[in-house]
Amino acid sequence: MKVLIPSSLLSYTGTQEVEASGATLTELLADLDRRYPGLRFRVIDEQDRMRRHMRFFVNGEQVFDLAQPLRPTDAVYLVQALSGG
């Protein structure tokens, strides 16, 4: 499936759009990490939770559960939230 990568993670993938597979977001992130080592740690913390500054969208809808089921035709967007003051 198509995965859109935020600019902050382009140093891992070298491109803004990549292909990956998985039946859930957890599996998708594992596949991405196999292809692009270190990427998963930038979006998932040590307790296997989504990092506060990352947002996940599947087909344009924000998801909060890493067990979110995925289909091969889905589009997944990893988005880095802006912070500051």
Summary of the structure (lengths in Angstrom):
residues: 85
radius of gyration: 11.8
end to end distance: 35.9
largest distance: 39.1
contacts: 221
relative contact order: 0.26
helix: 27%
strand: 28%
